[in-house]
């Protein structure tokens, strides 16, 4: 746990990698809240690649939506090396003029789907044990989070629909990936990453 000067409280930060349905795809790295988002992405990316390899999921050509806090050349290169397409809104970093050089790839329509991760965090908040943190030991709290994400994912495998509808444009044009990239046909699967301070 670390101290957040912005929120004036102690807590930790969770990186959740989700698919289009809001189900958690990879184990989530947890770090103190005072760590920056940029340094957490390589660990989350490594976990995503490990899970994808175990279940036989092809990540080639998948979009990885990130907010401006993850914008760095190192993170973009790591995502490209994993075979995915980084869709990161460029962070101006208090510049008065735009950065020189080639424009970075950014698709605003796909980036708008990043808000689905908030729905996943709302599902997580239904677990009362996680809503207010009572555990002082980091491993216990992390275990409770993993249990909550497992129960959220279990609903999909048991065929129970989530209570909140997905308001999305109908772009379905063909067969989708194995674990349910909902909006995009095979060449354009999509995943989200979002950091949350608890």
ZIQUI-V332506 format. One record per backbone hydrogen bond with DSSP energy under -1.0 kcal/mol. CO is the residue of the C=O (numbers start at 1). NH is the residue of the N-H. E is the energy in kcal/mol with one decimal. If there is no record, write none. Layout:
# ZIQUI-V332506
co->CO nh->NH e->E
co->CO nh->NH e->E
This chain:
# ZIQUI-V332506
co->2 nh->11 e->-2.3
co->4 nh->8 e->-1.6
co->4 nh->9 e->-1.0
co->9 nh->4 e->-2.8
co->11 nh->2 e->-2.5
co->11 nh->33 e->-1.6
co->12 nh->198 e->-3.2
co->13 nh->31 e->-2.1
co->14 nh->196 e->-1.8
co->17 nh->25 e->-3.3
co->17 nh->26 e->-1.0
co->18 nh->192 e->-2.3
co->19 nh->22 e->-1.4
co->23 nh->19 e->-1.8
co->29 nh->15 e->-1.8
co->31 nh->13 e->-3.9
co->32 nh->35 e->-1.8
co->37 nh->40 e->-1.2
co->37 nh->41 e->-1.0
co->40 nh->44 e->-1.6
co->41 nh->45 e->-2.9
co->42 nh->46 e->-2.0
co->43 nh->47 e->-2.0
co->44 nh->48 e->-2.1
co->45 nh->49 e->-2.4
co->46 nh->50 e->-2.0
co->47 nh->51 e->-2.3
co->48 nh->52 e->-2.6
co->49 nh->53 e->-2.0
co->50 nh->54 e->-2.0
co->51 nh->55 e->-2.2
co->52 nh->57 e->-2.5
co->59 nh->62 e->-2.1
co->62 nh->85 e->-3.2
co->63 nh->191 e->-2.9
co->64 nh->87 e->-2.5
co->65 nh->193 e->-1.8
co->66 nh->89 e->-1.0
co->67 nh->70 e->-1.9
co->68 nh->71 e->-1.4
co->72 nh->76 e->-2.3
co->73 nh->77 e->-2.3
co->74 nh->78 e->-2.1
co->75 nh->79 e->-2.1
co->76 nh->80 e->-2.5
co->77 nh->81 e->-2.6
co->78 nh->82 e->-1.1
co->79 nh->84 e->-2.1
co->80 nh->83 e->-1.7
co->83 nh->61 e->-2.9
co->85 nh->64 e->-2.6
co->87 nh->66 e->-1.8
co->92 nh->95 e->-1.1
co->107 nh->111 e->-2.1
co->108 nh->112 e->-1.5
co->110 nh->113 e->-1.2
co->111 nh->114 e->-1.7
co->112 nh->115 e->-1.1
co->113 nh->116 e->-1.8
co->114 nh->117 e->-1.5
co->115 nh->118 e->-1.0
co->116 nh->120 e->-1.4
co->117 nh->121 e->-2.0
co->118 nh->122 e->-1.7
co->119 nh->123 e->-2.2
co->120 nh->124 e->-2.1
co->121 nh->125 e->-1.8
co->123 nh->126 e->-1.0
co->124 nh->127 e->-1.7
co->127 nh->130 e->-1.8
co->127 nh->131 e->-1.2
co->128 nh->132 e->-1.2
co->137 nh->141 e->-1.8
co->138 nh->142 e->-2.6
co->139 nh->143 e->-2.3
co->140 nh->144 e->-2.2
co->141 nh->145 e->-2.1
co->142 nh->146 e->-2.5
co->143 nh->147 e->-2.1
co->144 nh->148 e->-2.3
co->145 nh->149 e->-2.7
co->146 nh->150 e->-2.1
co->147 nh->151 e->-2.2
co->148 nh->152 e->-2.1
co->149 nh->153 e->-2.4
co->150 nh->154 e->-2.2
co->151 nh->155 e->-1.0
co->153 nh->157 e->-1.3
co->154 nh->158 e->-2.1
co->155 nh->160 e->-2.1
co->166 nh->168 e->-1.1
co->169 nh->171 e->-1.2
co->175 nh->186 e->-1.2
co->177 nh->180 e->-1.0
co->180 nh->182 e->-1.1
co->185 nh->188 e->-1.9
co->189 nh->63 e->-2.8
co->191 nh->65 e->-2.5
co->192 nh->18 e->-2.1
co->194 nh->16 e->-1.9
co->196 nh->14 e->-2.2
